[in-house]
Amino acid sequence: MKFIKQVASGNRDNMKILSFELESLIYTHIKENYPENWNRDHVTRSIFSEMKKLFHGKKIHTPGDTIRTEWHLHQLKKDSDSIFGDVCIIMQISYHDGQIMRGAAYFDIAEKEPSKNTFSSLNKNRLRKLSSFAPHSQVLLYDYDPITGMAFPSTAESVIGYHPHVWNNWVPYTHAVTVPANLAFNLGLKTTGLYKASVPFSYQLCYRYLYGLDLDFNKQQLETADGFNTARGNPKFLIHISASHGGALLLDNFDFDTSRYSEFE
């Protein structure tokens, strides 16, 4: 991970640098919150607050492209028994060729229990409902121990393009991973055995969502996230991210139910 920081270009808004810094802030907040504040809502709010500081207003340089982003963070104003998804990220993307898309990424979140390898808060019925409604939804898992053994390139050259010979045993790790909710449901596990089907959350955000991948796009999915459709309930946290590619116009006009959600920093 440190080598990634060293080989990146001098531009501090290079995607490689930002993804490294995202991993660093995840590490910091997981370690700071465990064990005293080991609660998924508290950890989620603190991590997304720092993510906004890292990405908001930045022009991110990628090979052959640039991406600008704007972030807005919201939380349900009142506790509700009808929570549907712990978090939903709404991506509004303007591509370089003028096309525009808007999609939703729903998450069910669980934190690993202290001194165990289990995620007791995972609920199979909840995963079934979420993945049926939003087929691209994910499970986001927090772990105070390093997570390895992911469904992710396990050699440094796969991640950064080159590595010294002394890195033959290099293994990537993180403290937050995502697993497709439908896969987690069918695996039927509530343990770290889910890691074999996971990728780092930093990868899912930086190299999937910012490009419009792994999202759900229909009207009902979007209206449920934004609080206009309450039949199933609504996500506890609502994250709006605008992204523009290659100099396209950045569209930062999100419509949501302000009577249900309040903004936080």
Secondary structure, 3 states (H helix, E strand, C coil): CHHHHHHCCCCCCEHHHHHHHHHHHHHHHHHHHCCCCCCHHHHHHHHHHHHHHHHCCCEEEECCEEEEEEEEEEEECCCCCCECCCEEEEEEEECCCCCEEEEEEEEEEEECCCCCCECCCCCHHHHHHHHHHCCCCEEEEEEEEEECCCCCCCCHHHHHCCCCHHHCCCCCCEEEEEEEHHHHHHHCCCEHHHHHHCEEHHHHHHHCHHHCCCCECCHHHHHHHCCCCCCCCECCEEEEEEEEECCCCCCCCCCCCCCCEEEEC
